[in-house]
Amino acid sequence: MRQILAGTGAVVRSAVPLAELTTLRVGGRATVADCGTTAALVATVQALDTAAIPVLLVAGGSNLLVSDEDVASVVVRVVTEGVEFGADSVTAEAGANWDDVVAKSVRAGFGGLECLSGIPGSAGATPVQNVGAYGVEVANLLRRVQLLDRATGDIHWAGPDELAFGYRTSRLKHRDDAVVLAVEFALHPDGTSAPLRYGELAQRLDATEGETRPAAVVRETVLGLRAGKGMVLDPADHDTWSAGSFFTNPVVPDGEVDRVRAAIRDRLGEVSVPTYPGTGGVKFSAGWLIERAGFAKGFPGAEAPARLSTKHTLALTNRGAATAADIVALARTVRDGVAERFGVVLVPEPVTVGVEL
């Protein structure tokens, strides 16, 4: 492998436990090629493609569930870190730590990204997943993304209209024909936040929905809210050894909404069900469904190596010694329980490697 990648600029390491490179802290061993520059990243991917060697791209590792078995693919680790500001924008290389990008933008006097504070992972992953939180999505802010076309070797910038953004998805998700090299986001040069669209956040800021606040104030408030739910990485807190929200909020088609509401009534009686408008249907809260299906915070109990977070039922956590198989078993139990009780199939957010849910 070192011979194949000689001259690419990558640093090659053998038998690296992927548990060290993912926020769930599970995963078997693999050969890792660390790429600290965009040139090294492009050259490494192209060299491996030419040699017909499978590639697994990893940056922050916050959205990955990797098998306990050794991984046959070469892990190309994206550790590019450049961040540059324009008059009303920020451009970040794909490997830049996402929360660092947000923090730097706020410190530089810009607004727009603050509601996405505290989200783990890399800048390059944000358009792939169409990352979102507290009423803001990447699709609202992305100006363009730089891509490597693996088939042609072409490097080009693509705008949002080319990425087919949807709820926690994009044209880039679940495909490997393009590699994100950099992202550019539009910012508010006056330092005001994005309009506040999330009720809990607006209430905490004593604002009405649609108002703005100083970006720095919103960032600190968001970080506080996320920390209270175990959603800010902390090596000492097993509630943060997770992939964040493990399931997306399900969008139930309009024709199925009455059936789901009836199933909820049959089990719980007349209750207030949190729902939101969704494309082609009604969005239900996955965390609410999980808890009302009988899976409380900390499920299945203190002795289990993989448990629901003690702070937030939507996070599946590694309590220190869990394997990928433990995480998968817990995910299946929760998914199947919600489907049995309410007739709603939850869809996992993390990308899986070598495992099936």
C-alpha positions as CSV (number, residue, x, y, z in Angstrom):
1,M,0.0,0.0,0.0
2,R,2.8,2.4,0.8
3,Q,4.2,1.8,-2.7
4,I,0.8,2.5,-4.3
5,L,0.4,5.7,-2.4
6,A,4.1,6.9,-2.6
7,G,4.2,10.4,-3.8
8,T,0.5,11.2,-3.0
9,G,1.3,13.0,0.2
10,A,-0.7,10.6,2.3
11,V,0.6,9.2,5.6
12,V,-0.2,5.5,5.6
13,R,-0.8,3.6,8.8
14,S,-1.6,-0.2,9.2
15,A,-4.1,-2.0,11.4
16,V,-5.7,1.2,12.8
17,P,-8.8,0.5,15.0
18,L,-11.6,2.5,13.5
19,A,-13.1,2.7,17.0
20,E,-10.5,5.4,17.4
21,L,-11.8,7.4,14.5
22,T,-15.6,7.3,15.1
23,T,-17.7,9.0,17.7
24,L,-19.6,5.7,18.5
25,R,-16.1,4.3,19.2
26,V,-16.7,1.0,17.5
27,G,-15.3,-0.6,14.4
28,G,-12.6,-3.1,13.3
29,R,-9.1,-2.3,12.0
30,A,-8.1,-1.0,8.6
31,T,-5.3,0.5,6.7
32,V,-5.6,4.3,7.0
33,A,-4.2,7.0,4.7
34,D,-4.2,10.4,6.3
35,C,-4.5,13.3,3.9
36,G,-3.7,16.6,5.3
37,T,-4.0,18.6,2.1
38,T,-6.6,18.7,-0.7
39,A,-3.9,17.8,-3.2
40,A,-3.0,14.7,-1.2
41,L,-6.7,13.8,-0.9
42,V,-7.2,14.0,-4.6
43,A,-4.0,12.1,-5.4
44,T,-4.7,9.4,-2.9
45,V,-8.3,8.7,-4.0
46,Q,-7.2,8.6,-7.7
47,A,-4.3,6.3,-7.0
48,L,-6.5,3.8,-5.1
49,D,-9.2,4.0,-7.8
50,T,-6.6,3.3,-10.5
51,A,-5.4,0.3,-8.5
52,A,-9.1,-0.8,-8.1
53,I,-8.7,-0.8,-4.3
54,P,-11.9,0.1,-2.4
55,V,-12.0,3.4,-0.5
56,L,-13.8,4.4,2.6
57,L,-13.7,8.2,3.2
58,V,-13.7,9.2,6.9
59,A,-13.3,12.6,8.4
60,G,-14.9,13.4,11.8
61,G,-16.4,9.9,12.0
62,S,-19.6,11.2,13.7
63,N,-22.1,9.6,11.3
64,L,-20.5,6.1,10.9
65,L,-21.4,2.7,12.3
66,V,-18.6,0.4,11.3
67,S,-18.6,-3.4,11.7
68,D,-16.4,-5.1,14.3
69,E,-14.7,-7.0,11.6
70,D,-11.6,-5.7,9.9
71,V,-12.4,-3.4,7.0
72,A,-11.1,-4.4,3.6
73,S,-11.3,-0.9,2.2
74,V,-8.5,1.6,2.6
75,V,-9.7,4.3,4.9
76,V,-8.8,7.7,3.3
77,R,-8.9,10.0,6.3
78,V,-9.7,13.6,5.4
79,V,-7.8,15.9,7.8
80,T,-7.6,19.1,5.7
81,E,-8.3,22.0,8.0
82,G,-8.2,25.3,6.0
83,V,-10.9,27.9,6.7
84,E,-11.0,31.3,4.8
85,F,-13.5,34.2,5.1
86,G,-14.8,36.5,2.4
87,A,-16.9,39.6,2.8
88,D,-20.0,37.6,3.4
89,S,-19.0,33.9,3.3
90,V,-16.7,31.2,4.7
91,T,-15.0,28.5,2.7
92,A,-13.8,25.4,4.6
93,E,-11.8,22.5,3.5
94,A,-13.6,19.2,3.8
95,G,-11.7,17.9,6.9
96,A,-12.2,21.1,8.9
97,N,-13.9,20.4,12.3
98,W,-17.4,21.7,11.8
99,D,-17.9,23.3,15.2
100,D,-14.5,25.0,14.8
101,V,-15.8,26.5,11.5
102,V,-19.0,27.8,13.3
103,A,-17.0,29.2,16.2
104,K,-14.5,30.9,13.9
105,S,-17.3,32.5,11.9
106,V,-18.9,33.9,15.1
107,R,-15.6,35.2,16.5
108,A,-15.0,36.9,13.1
109,G,-18.3,38.8,13.5
110,F,-20.5,36.7,11.2
111,G,-23.9,35.2,11.7
112,G,-25.8,32.4,10.0
113,L,-24.2,29.2,11.2
114,E,-24.8,29.6,14.9
115,C,-27.8,27.2,15.1
116,L,-25.5,24.5,13.9
117,S,-23.1,24.8,16.8
118,G,-21.9,21.8,18.6
119,I,-22.6,19.3,15.8
120,P,-19.7,16.9,15.6
121,G,-18.0,15.9,12.4
122,S,-16.4,17.7,9.5
123,A,-17.4,20.5,7.2
124,G,-17.3,18.3,4.1
125,A,-19.9,16.0,5.6
126,T,-22.5,18.7,6.2
127,P,-23.9,19.0,2.6
128,V,-23.9,15.2,2.2
129,Q,-26.3,14.7,5.1
130,N,-27.9,18.2,4.8
131,V,-27.1,18.6,8.4
132,G,-29.7,20.6,10.4
133,A,-30.6,21.6,13.9
134,Y,-32.7,24.2,15.7
135,G,-34.6,25.3,12.6
136,V,-31.6,25.7,10.2
137,E,-30.3,23.3,7.5
138,V,-27.2,23.4,5.4
139,A,-29.4,23.7,2.4
140,N,-30.5,27.1,3.7
141,L,-26.9,28.4,3.8
142,L,-24.7,26.5,1.3
143,R,-23.4,28.6,-1.5
144,R,-21.5,25.9,-3.3
145,V,-19.5,22.7,-2.8
146,Q,-16.2,21.7,-4.5
147,L,-16.3,18.1,-5.7
148,L,-13.9,15.6,-7.2
149,D,-15.5,13.5,-9.9
150,R,-13.9,10.1,-9.4
151,A,-14.8,8.8,-12.8
152,T,-13.3,11.7,-14.8
153,G,-10.9,13.3,-12.3
154,D,-12.6,16.6,-12.9
155,I,-12.7,19.1,-9.9
156,H,-15.6,21.5,-10.0
157,W,-17.9,23.6,-7.9
158,A,-21.6,22.6,-7.6
159,G,-24.4,24.9,-6.4
160,P,-27.3,23.9,-4.1
161,D,-29.6,23.3,-7.1
162,E,-27.4,20.5,-8.3
163,L,-27.4,18.6,-4.9
164,A,-31.1,17.6,-4.6
165,F,-31.3,18.5,-0.9
166,G,-34.0,16.8,1.2
167,Y,-34.6,16.2,4.8
168,R,-31.2,14.9,6.1
169,T,-30.2,13.8,2.6
170,S,-28.7,15.0,-0.7
171,R,-27.6,13.7,-4.0
172,L,-24.2,13.0,-2.4
173,K,-25.5,10.6,0.2
174,H,-25.2,6.8,-0.2
175,R,-23.0,7.2,-3.3
176,D,-19.3,7.4,-3.8
177,D,-18.8,8.8,-7.3
178,A,-17.9,12.2,-5.9
179,V,-15.6,13.4,-3.1
180,V,-16.3,16.7,-1.3
181,L,-13.1,18.8,-1.2
182,A,-14.5,22.1,0.2
183,V,-17.7,23.9,1.1
184,E,-18.7,27.6,0.9
185,F,-21.4,29.1,3.1
186,A,-23.2,32.4,2.9
187,L,-22.9,34.4,6.1
188,H,-24.5,37.5,7.7
189,P,-21.7,40.2,7.8
190,D,-23.6,42.2,10.5
191,G,-23.2,39.4,13.1
192,T,-27.0,38.7,13.4
193,S,-28.2,35.1,13.7
194,A,-30.4,33.3,11.2
195,P,-34.1,33.9,11.9
196,L,-35.1,31.8,14.9
197,R,-37.4,29.0,13.8
198,Y,-37.2,26.5,16.6
199,G,-39.6,27.1,19.5
200,E,-37.4,25.8,22.3
201,L,-34.5,28.0,21.2
202,A,-36.6,31.1,20.6
203,Q,-38.2,30.7,24.1
204,R,-34.8,30.3,25.7
205,L,-33.7,33.6,24.0
206,D,-36.9,35.4,25.0
207,A,-37.6,35.9,21.3
208,T,-40.6,35.3,19.0
209,E,-40.0,32.9,16.1
210,G,-38.6,34.7,13.1
211,E,-36.7,37.3,15.1
212,T,-32.9,37.3,15.2
213,R,-30.4,37.7,18.0
214,P,-26.6,38.3,18.1
215,A,-24.9,35.2,16.6
216,A,-22.6,34.8,19.6
217,V,-25.6,34.7,22.1
218,V,-27.4,32.2,19.9
219,R,-24.3,29.9,19.7
220,E,-23.9,29.8,23.5
221,T,-27.6,29.0,23.9
222,V,-27.5,26.3,21.3
223,L,-24.4,24.7,22.9
224,G,-26.2,24.7,26.3
225,L,-29.3,23.1,24.9
226,R,-27.2,20.4,23.1
227,A,-25.1,19.7,26.1
228,G,-28.2,19.1,28.2
229,K,-29.2,16.4,25.7
230,G,-25.7,14.8,25.6
231,M,-25.2,16.1,22.1
232,V,-21.8,17.9,22.6
233,L,-18.8,15.5,22.5
234,D,-17.2,14.9,25.8
235,P,-14.7,12.0,26.2
236,A,-15.7,11.7,29.9
237,D,-19.5,11.5,29.2
238,H,-20.7,8.2,27.7
239,D,-23.9,9.9,26.8
240,T,-21.9,11.6,24.0
241,W,-20.3,8.4,22.7
242,S,-22.9,8.3,19.9
243,A,-23.7,9.2,16.4
244,G,-26.0,11.9,17.5
245,S,-29.6,11.4,16.6
246,F,-29.6,7.8,15.4
247,F,-33.0,7.9,13.6
248,T,-34.5,10.6,11.4
249,N,-37.9,12.1,12.3
250,P,-40.2,10.0,10.1
251,V,-42.3,11.7,7.5
252,V,-45.6,9.8,7.4
253,P,-47.4,10.1,4.0
254,D,-50.7,12.1,4.1
255,G,-52.7,8.9,3.5
256,E,-51.2,7.1,6.5
257,V,-51.4,9.9,9.1
258,D,-54.9,8.9,10.4
259,R,-53.8,5.3,10.8
260,V,-50.7,6.3,12.8
261,R,-52.7,8.7,15.0
262,A,-55.2,5.9,15.6
263,A,-52.4,3.5,16.6
264,I,-51.1,6.1,19.0
265,R,-54.6,6.6,20.5
266,D,-55.1,2.9,20.9
267,R,-51.9,2.6,23.0
268,L,-51.8,6.0,24.8
269,G,-55.3,7.4,24.7
270,E,-55.9,11.0,23.8
271,V,-52.5,12.7,23.9
272,S,-50.9,15.7,22.2
273,V,-48.6,14.4,19.4
274,P,-45.8,16.6,18.3
275,T,-45.8,16.9,14.5
276,Y,-44.4,19.2,11.9
277,P,-45.0,19.8,8.2
278,G,-43.1,17.5,6.0
279,T,-42.6,17.1,2.2
280,G,-45.4,14.8,1.1
281,G,-46.7,14.1,4.6
282,V,-46.5,14.9,8.3
283,K,-43.2,14.7,10.2
284,F,-43.5,12.9,13.6
285,S,-40.9,13.2,16.4
286,A,-38.8,10.0,16.4
287,G,-37.7,10.6,20.0
288,W,-41.3,11.0,21.1
289,L,-42.3,7.8,19.4
290,I,-39.4,5.9,20.8
291,E,-40.1,6.9,24.4
292,R,-43.9,6.3,24.0
293,A,-43.2,2.9,22.6
294,G,-41.7,2.0,25.9
295,F,-38.0,2.7,25.4
296,A,-37.1,5.2,28.1
297,K,-33.9,7.1,28.5
298,G,-31.1,4.6,29.5
299,F,-32.9,1.6,28.0
300,P,-32.3,-1.3,28.4
301,G,-30.6,-0.7,31.7
302,A,-27.4,0.1,33.6
303,E,-25.6,-3.1,32.8
304,A,-26.1,-3.0,29.0
305,P,-23.0,-2.0,27.0
306,A,-25.1,-0.1,24.5
307,R,-28.0,2.0,25.8
308,L,-30.2,4.9,24.9
309,S,-28.8,8.1,26.2
310,T,-29.8,9.0,29.7
311,K,-30.5,12.5,28.4
312,H,-32.1,11.9,25.0
313,T,-33.9,8.9,23.7
314,L,-32.9,9.5,20.1
315,A,-29.2,8.8,20.7
316,L,-27.8,5.2,20.9
317,T,-24.7,5.3,23.1
318,N,-21.6,3.2,23.7
319,R,-21.2,3.0,27.5
320,G,-17.5,2.2,27.2
321,A,-17.3,-1.4,26.0
322,A,-20.0,-1.8,23.4
323,T,-19.3,-3.4,20.0
324,A,-20.9,-2.6,16.7
325,A,-23.0,-5.7,17.2
326,D,-24.4,-4.3,20.5
327,I,-25.3,-1.0,18.8
328,V,-27.0,-2.9,15.9
329,A,-29.0,-5.1,18.3
330,L,-30.2,-2.0,20.2
331,A,-31.1,-0.2,17.0
332,R,-33.2,-3.1,15.8
333,T,-35.0,-3.5,19.1
334,V,-36.0,0.2,19.1
335,R,-36.9,0.3,15.4
336,D,-38.9,-2.9,15.5
337,G,-40.7,-1.8,18.7
338,V,-41.8,1.5,17.3
339,A,-43.0,-0.3,14.1
340,E,-45.0,-2.8,16.1
341,R,-46.7,-0.3,18.3
342,F,-47.3,2.6,16.0
343,G,-46.8,1.3,12.5
344,V,-44.0,3.7,11.8
345,V,-40.6,2.5,10.5
346,L,-37.7,4.6,11.7
347,V,-34.8,5.2,9.3
348,P,-31.3,5.3,10.7
349,E,-29.2,8.4,10.0
350,P,-25.7,6.9,10.3
351,V,-23.9,5.4,7.3
352,T,-23.3,1.7,8.0
353,V,-20.2,-0.1,6.9
354,G,-20.2,-3.9,7.0
355,V,-23.4,-4.1,9.0
356,E,-27.1,-4.2,8.2
357,L,-29.9,-2.9,10.3
